[in-house]
Amino acid sequence: MPDDRPCVWPVPEGAALLHVGPHKTGSTAIQDALHQARADLALQGVRYASSGRHDGPAARWLTGRLIPGQDPGRGERMWRQVVEAMRDELFPRTVFSSEFLSDATDEHLDTIVEQIGAERLHVVVTLRPLAKILPSQYQQSVHRGMTHDYAFWLDLVLHDRESERSQTFWRRQRHDELIRRWAERVGMDHVAAIVADSSDFTMVPRSFEQLLDLAPGTLVDRDVMVNRSYTLPELELVRGFHALGRASGLSVAQRHRLILRASRYVKERVPDKGEAKLSTPDWAVDEANRVGAEIRDYLTASGIQVIGDPSSLANAAYEPSMPDGPVAVPSEIAARFSVGMALATPQDRDEDSRPSRQVASDAPERGTRRLLHRLRPAR
């Protein structure tokens, strides 16, 4: 069978490949593919330097962005293990992926390069059009506790560059600056950018296969995790929960643990085809495309390895407008959200509680899945 993958230069033997995201560019799928293929990677001389699917707390600890309630000691230990694996020469190539590394400041970048070694370190960045990242990043912020509506958040991020939220977004998503900062430390020839193809979901894993000199199909033929976006009613329910929870005295850590459980059951449903989705207004799409054109121009002139079509970063299409007025939440969504909350453990509800024993059986969850199936509206 002919290899129809794009021409990609693999990183040399002895390299440690660091995938730094950024957020909302398909990192979860790549991490899951690398994790599932761990044994196949090892047979082909590649080590995945993560103890599980994604050692996110390691990168969160390094960049000072641990979720409230996360153990910093555990994050530090995980980061040291990642560094040890990336420096280990037992395998010809090593790879680690974390979108949280896109939060790294210049000081953090200097630390990473010093610990792993500039000669050994190669960096890959995955890219999508900013107009597609905006709604995804907003949803993630709401998921983690933010209560601003989309219009307010867009204005804050795109027009108030002095705000902390805007600075966080652009540190991650000003892709030309992200690449430049890494290239200044490891060299242009040690940096690659993969521009995702929205019409071909195999393009990014195929590119990673070539970067790591893997056999075709090593990463592509995997049933990977995909983070489904919230529909608009689901998102408004989550935003309302955080607003009321905060007013009722629930801490950020408590709300985050509860929402992880509840959203899991909400996202197991198959939304109706006509269910409203979050939509970016035309003015914000225009602004995102303008910045995308600057990123495109940087990529084409930089000399780094660019995989995919950078012109796609500047030509995102307009989206259908969202409905006006309050958003109605279907009963099925509310029921799933409520059941998820009901199944939360005492530790989920109270960060100071210590359950006397760990519940090992998954029977309650199996029963709940049957209940949720019965709650599905008739088609």
Salt bridges, closest charged atoms under 4 A:
ASP3 OD2 - ARG5 NH2 2.87
ASP40 OD2 - ARG222 NH2 2.60
ASP71 OD2 - ARG77 NH2 3.99
GLU76 OE2 - ARG80 NH2 2.71
ASP88 OD2 - ARG47 NH1 3.24
GLU99 OE1 - HIS54 NE2 3.99
ASP103 OD2 - HIS23 NE2 3.56
ASP103 OD2 - ARG65 NE 3.50
ASP103 OD1 - ARG172 NE 2.55
ASP106 OD1 - ARG181 NE 2.88
ASP106 OD1 - ARG185 NH2 3.69
ASP110 OD1 - ARG185 NE 2.71
ASP155 OD1 - HIS159 ND1 2.70
ASP176 OD1 - ARG174 NE 2.82
GLU177 OE1 - ARG180 NH2 2.55
GLU184 OE2 - ARG180 NH1 2.49
GLU184 OE1 - ARG185 NH1 3.89
ASP200 OD2 - ARG206 NH2 2.45
GLU209 OE1 - ARG5 NH1 3.27
GLU234 OE2 - ARG228 NH2 3.15
GLU234 OE2 - ARG269 NH1 2.59
GLU236 OE1 - ARG239 NH2 2.87
GLU268 OE2 - ARG369 NH1 2.99
ASP272 OD1 - ARG379 NH1 2.25
GLU275 OE1 - ARG269 NH2 2.78
GLU287 OE2 - ARG290 NH2 2.78
GLU294 OE1 - ARG174 NH2 2.48
GLU294 OE2 - ARG290 NH1 2.96
ASP297 OD1 - ARG296 NE 3.00
GLU332 OE1 - ARG269 NE 3.50
GLU332 OE2 - ARG336 NE 3.23
GLU351 OE1 - ARG257 NH2 3.94
ASP362 OD1 - ARG366 NH1 2.19
GLU365 OE2 - ARG261 NH1 3.06
GLU365 OE1 - ARG264 NH2 2.84
